[in-house]
């Protein structure tokens, strides 16, 4: 059987945290489904979720018994499956931590975010599946046409606190918001994540400030969505001149008053749901 290299203690710790989070979130989904039906059907729901919990348990035992002990041997197919589950759990953990940072506006989450990214890009993990557990997480709010709504929030990293506050208000309204990565240096893995959400989102919020004008990434994100024919909503902060933003000048922008962010969020909701 092939021989593989193990994980350092810190990498194993981060991965175990990710698996624990996934189990907690899936447990919530299971309990919500049980609450929807009579108790006589609870065993059916338990059976439905049994396999995924067993699979996660297999990964946890693998990490505890083999992955932290240096080199280990395992057949290639089983190794791929284990790496898929680990990488998918890490992606869930990454999204959850980024969301926590966005809600709080605190930079203290940056260290944890970086740690998770470092583990996710280890050899053997970086090219594995990332979406095995996505079905167990809350779906985006439906639009008036019954379609799922996902907002891609494009902004300069200089405006990350304002963007985070607005994203939190939108999520409080049960809207699925992807807050684009706020680091200046964007890794290959994160570029793939950005592109994935650019393809899946049907609205883009462009937080227009003088900082946005200087951001190459923000301008490319906006141009890509406009080229796809999806709705781009300019959010005009203070006295920012929208004429400096090319084709965005022709779009109907929404004013952003930092003291009255709820008014802007309500206006966004009217656009995406109306």
N, C-alpha and C positions, 0 to 999 in steps of 0.2 A: 504493500500500500504506500501511497505517496507520503512524504515526510514534510511537515509544516512547522513554521516557527510560532512560538507561543506569544502571549501578550504580556506587556509589563503590568505590574500591579495596578497602576493608576488607570491604564486603558481598560483593564478588566473591571475596575470599580465603576468607571463611567458607563460601560456597557451594561452592567448589572443595574445601575440606576435607570437606564433607558428601558430595560425589560420590566422593571418594577412599575414604571410609569405606564407602560403599555398594558400590563395586567390590570392596574387600577382603572384605567379608562375603559377597558373592555368589560370589566366587572360592572361598571356604571351602566353600560349599554345593556348588559344582560339583565340587571335589576329593573331597568326602565321597561324592558319588554315584558318581564314577569308582572310588573305592576299594571300592564295593559290588559291582561287576561285573567281568567279564573284560575285558582290554585291547582285545579285538576290538570292544567296544561303546563305547569311549571317544570315537570320532568322532561317534557319535550324541549323546552328552552335550555335546560341544563345540558341535555344531550347535544344540542346544537353547538354549544360553546365549549364542550369538553375537549374537543380535539385541539383547538387553538391554545387552550391553557396547557394542555399536555405538551404541545410543541414548544411553547415558551419555557416550560419546565425542563425540557430536554436541553435547550440552549444554556440555561442557568447551570445545570449539572455539568455540561461540557466545559464551561468556563471554570467552574470550581475544581473539577477533577483533572482536566487536561490542559486547558489554554494558558494557565499561569505557571505551568511546570516546564517551561522551555520547549524543546522540540516534541512533537506528538505525531502519531501516524493515524490516518483515517482514509477511507476510500474517497475518491475525488467527488463523487456525486453527493455523498452525505456532507462533505465539507462545503460544497456550494450551497446546499440547503441551509446549513447552519449560518453561513455568512450572509445569505439573503435575509434571514430572520434578524440577525444582529444589526445589519445595516438599516433595515426597515425600522427597527426599534430606535436606533440612533437618530433617524430622520424625524420621527415623532418627537423625540426628546428635544431635538434642535428647534423644531417649530414651536414647541411649547415654551421653551426658554426664551426664544425671540419674542414671542407674544407677551410673556411676562415682563420682559424688558420694555416693550412698547407700552404696555398698560401703566407701568410704574414710572417710566421716563428716567430710570436709574441706570447709570453706567456700570454698576457693580455686577451686572449680569454678563458683561463682556468676557470676563475670564472663563466662566462656565461655557459660554457659546464657543469660544476658541478651543477649549478642551474637547468639546463634543466634535467639532469640525476636524480636529487633529486625529481623533480616533476613527472617524468616518472615512478619512482619506488614507488610512493605513493600507499597505499592500494586502490584497485578499478581500478587503471590504469596499474599496473606493469604486469598483465597477459593478457592485452587486445591486440587486433590486432594492427599491426604496419605498414601495407602496403596499406591502403585504397587509398592513394594518389600517390602511386608510378607510376601509369600509366601516370601521367601528367608531368613526369620529363624526361629529355633528355635521350634517349636510348644510350647504349654503341656503339662505332664505330664497324662496321662489319669487320670480317677478310676476307681474300681472298676467303674463302670458304662460305662466306655469313652468318657465325655464329656471334653472339654477342661476343665481347671480354671484359672480366673484369679482371683486374689485381689486385691481392692481394699483397700489399707491406708489406713484413715482415722485421722488423728491431728492434734493441735495442732502448729503450727509450733514451739512451745516444746519439743516432745518429739522433734524431728526426728532427733537423734543416736541415740536409743534405737530409733526406728522404722527408721532406716537399717540398724542392726546386725541387727535381726530380719529385715528384708527380705533382707539379704545371706545370712543363714543359710538362709532358705527357698529362695532362688535356687540356693544350693549343692546343694539337694535337687532341683533342676530343676523348681521350681514357678514359674509365671509370676505375678509380683507387680507390680501397678501401685502405685507409691508416690505418693500424691496430692501435689499441688503444695504446697510449704511456705512460699510467700510470703504475707504478709498481704494485699497488693494483688494480686488475680487478674485478669489481662487477659481480654478476650473470647475470644481464641484458646485460652487455657488452660482457660477454663470449658467450651468445646466438647470439649476433650480429656478433662476430668474426666467430663463427661456421657457421652461415648462409652464410657469404661471402666466407668462405673456400669451401662450397659446391657449390656455384654458380660461382666462379671464374674458369677460365680455364688456367690461368697463375699465377705463383707466382714469385715475385722478391725478392730475398734474399740479403739484403745489408750486405755483409760480412766484418766485422771489428772485432777486438779483443773483442769489446763489445757484438757482436752478439753471439760469442762463449759462453759467460757467461749467455745469456738470455734463460731461460727455455721455455718461451712462443714462442720465435722466432724459436727455434729448433723444438718444437712440431708442429708449423704451417707448417714448411718446410717438416717435415716427413709425415704429414697428406697428403699434396698435392702430394708428391712423391708416397705415397702408393696408391693414387687414380689413378695414371697414368697420371696426368696432368703435363704440362711443368713447370719445375722449372728453373729459370734463375739466376745463381749466379752473383752478382755484386761485383767485387773485388776492394775494396778501398785500394789505396796506395800499400804497400807491404804485405798485409794480406796473410797468408799462407793458401791456400784453402785445403791443405792436413789435416788440423785440423778439417774439417767439414764433416767427415764420407763419405757418399755416394755422397756428392756434388763434391768430388774430381774427379769423373768420368764424370762430366758434363762440357760442354764448357762454361766457365765464360766470362763475359765482364768486361774490366777494367774501373774503375771510376776515372776520373781526376776531382777533385773539381773545377779546373779552366776552364774545358771544359765539363760541364755537358751536353750541347746540343749534343756533339758527342756520348755520352753514350745513350742518349734518342733516337737518330737516329738509333743506333745499336739495341736497344730494339725493335723499331718499325719494323725494317727489320725482326727480329725473329718472332714477333707475327703476322705480316701480310704476311710473306713469307712462 
